[in-house]
C-alpha cells in the first residue's frame, strides 16, 4: 500500500469513526436528556421520588414510624438485578439504544403514510374535512385519541406475542429476565421491535388520519417542553416502576383503569395463573374488557420471574438473539397453540 492509499484509508476510517461517535452522542442525548425519552434522567429521578414516597407512606401506615436507613435499604436494587440477568438487560439497553434503534426505518408501515392514506380515503367517501373544532379543543381530543390508539396497538401486539407460538418465542426474550429493573424495558428482541412498530403505527396512523380529516391537518397534541403531556405524565410517575421491585398496587375501579407497577410485576410472574395477564402499557381498560386483567393484592405478593423449562442459556448472546429466531421459525410449522 502506497502512502496516498494509506492516507485515503485513514481518512475514510476517520470519517466513519467521527460519524459513529456523533451517533453515540446524539443517541445518548436523546436517551438521557430528552424529557420525553423512555429513559431520561429526569423521569428516572421522578420515578425514584414516587417510589420513595409510596414506600415511606406504606411503612408509616403499617408501623407508625419511618427509619431513613430502612427506606434507603428498601430502595436499593435487589442483588439479582446486579447479577447475570441484570447484565443481560444492560447489554440489551446498549444494543437497542445505540444500534437497533434505527430499525424503525425497516418498518413496513409509517404513521405518516397510514395517516395520509386514511385521511384521503375518508375525504373520498365522506367529502372534505368538516373542521369540527380547532385550538385547545382539537388538541385535547387529539391527545386523548392518540393515547388510546397507542394503548390499543400495544395491547394487540402484546396479546399476539403471548398467544401466537412464533411470536411468543421472540417475545419470551423479555420474560427471561429473572429480576426486574428499569433496564428490563430494553430487553426486547430486534424482531419484536419491528413487529411492535408496525402494529402501533397501524393503529396510531389510522387514528391520526381520522383526526386529520375530522379537525383539519393543522391540529396538534397538547405538549410540554416537546413531549406529549399524557405520555410524559406516565413516564414521570409509574412507567419505570413497572419493571422494579417496588410494590405499588392499584385496586378497585382505579385498578381497572390504570396498570400499576404491581399489575406488570404479576405479568412477569412464573405462576401459571398470571400467564397472559395485564397486557396493557398504561391502561388496564382493555385487559378488563377482554378478560385478561389480574388485579394485584394490596400487600406485596411473593413472585418469581423468568421463564421456566428453557434448555439453553437465555443470558448468552446466541441464547438471547439467535436461538429465539430458530425456535420461532420451527414454531411456524407447528399447529396453533396458546403461549403463556
Secondary structure, DSSP 4 states (H G I P E B T S, - for coil): --HHHHHHHHHHHHHHHHHHHHHHHHHHHHHHT-TTSTT-HHHHHHHHHHHHHHHHHHHHHHHS---HHHHHHHHSPPGGGGSHHHHHHHHHHHHHHHTGGGGGGG-S--HHHHHHHHHHHHHHHH-S------HHHHHHHHHHHHHHHHHHHHHHHHHHHHHSHHHHHHHHHHHT-SS--GGGGG---HHHHHHHHHHHHHHHHHHHHHHHHHH-TT----EETTEEHHHHHHHHHTTGGGSSS------HHHHHHB--HHHHHHHTB-SGGGTT----SSB-HHHHHHT---PPPSSPP---BS-TT--S-TTSHIIIIIHHHHHHHHHTTSPP----
